[in-house]
Amino acid sequence: MSFCEHCDGQRFDRAQVLRTLRAIRRSLPRRGRTGLADAALAAAIAAVRAMEIPHIEPLDEESGEEIVH
């Protein structure tokens, strides 16, 4: 499956955010890790993973509107 340049960029950005959140979560000291901080990071990771990123086509030449698919 191939993606347009726009979608590739968004997929890359989302992957970077997920890697950063996971790294932050791993960097928390195991002993001092509070359930609240870990739960907040887990929720943020789940939210980013679940995001639907629409694919926006350039303007439709006939109607002059963007097409989302």
VENWO-V787310 format. One record per residue. N is the residue number from 1. RES is the residue in three letters. OMEGA is omega in radians with two decimals (999 if undefined). BURIAL is 1 if it has 9 or more other ideal C-beta (glycine too) atoms within 8 Angstrom, else 0. Layout:
BEGIN
((N:RES:OMEGA:BURIAL) (N:RES:OMEGA:BURIAL))
END
This chain:
BEGIN
((1:MET:3.10:0) (2:SER:-3.12:0) (3:PHE:3.06:0) (4:CYS:-3.11:0) (5:GLU:3.14:0) (6:HIS:-3.12:0) (7:CYS:3.08:1) (8:ASP:3.13:1) (9:GLY:3.14:0) (10:GLN:3.10:1) (11:ARG:3.11:1) (12:PHE:3.13:0) (13:ASP:-3.14:0) (14:ARG:3.12:1) (15:ALA:3.11:0) (16:GLN:3.13:0) (17:VAL:3.13:1) (18:LEU:3.12:1) (19:ARG:-3.14:0) (20:THR:3.12:0) (21:LEU:3.12:1) (22:ARG:3.11:1) (23:ALA:3.10:0) (24:ILE:-3.12:1) (25:ARG:3.13:1) (26:ARG:-3.08:0) (27:SER:3.10:0) (28:LEU:3.12:1) (29:PRO:-3.11:0) (30:ARG:-3.10:0) (31:ARG:-3.06:0) (32:GLY:-3.10:0) (33:ARG:3.12:1) (34:THR:3.11:0) (35:GLY:-3.11:0) (36:LEU:3.14:0) (37:ALA:-3.14:1) (38:ASP:3.14:1) (39:ALA:3.13:0) (40:ALA:3.11:0) (41:LEU:3.11:1) (42:ALA:3.12:1) (43:ALA:3.12:0) (44:ALA:3.11:1) (45:ILE:3.14:1) (46:ALA:-3.13:0) (47:ALA:3.13:0) (48:VAL:3.13:1) (49:ARG:-3.08:0) (50:ALA:-3.10:0) (51:MET:3.02:0) (52:GLU:-3.13:0) (53:ILE:-3.10:0) (54:PRO:3.06:0) (55:HIS:-3.11:1) (56:ILE:3.07:0) (57:GLU:3.04:1) (58:PRO:-3.10:0) (59:LEU:3.04:0) (60:ASP:-3.04:1) (61:GLU:-3.12:0) (62:GLU:-3.06:0) (63:SER:-3.12:0) (64:GLY:-3.11:0) (65:GLU:3.04:0) (66:GLU:3.11:0) (67:ILE:3.09:0) (68:VAL:3.07:0) (69:HIS:999:0))
END
